[in-house]
Amino acid sequence: MGIIRSCFSFIVGTVCGIYVAQNYDVPNIKKLAHTAQFKAKQIEEKYRKPKSRGDGD
């Protein structure tokens, strides 16, 4: 009885996750994160301060 009680929320979450993934159009999180990272990199490059000549590099 102890293992079922301790793993109940994990089992219910897994079953609900499987149901949602099979029956609804869930977005691809990996693709969404990659797109957000690409957009953030573009914004950073657009608004980055130019390097000054006196940096010594």
VENZIWO-V208391 format. One record per backbone hydrogen bond with DSSP energy under -1.0 kcal/mol. NH is the residue of the N-H (numbers start at 1). CO is the residue of the C=O. Records with the same first field share a line. If there is no record, write none. Layout:
BEGIN
NH = CO / CO
END
This chain:
BEGIN
5 = 1
6 = 2
7 = 3
11 = 7
12 = 8
13 = 9
14 = 10
15 = 11
16 = 12
17 = 13
18 = 14
19 = 15
20 = 16
21 = 17
22 = 18
23 = 19
24 = 20
26 = 24
32 = 28
33 = 29
34 = 30
35 = 31
36 = 32
37 = 33
38 = 34
39 = 35
40 = 36
41 = 37
42 = 38
43 = 39
44 = 40
45 = 41
46 = 42
47 = 43
END
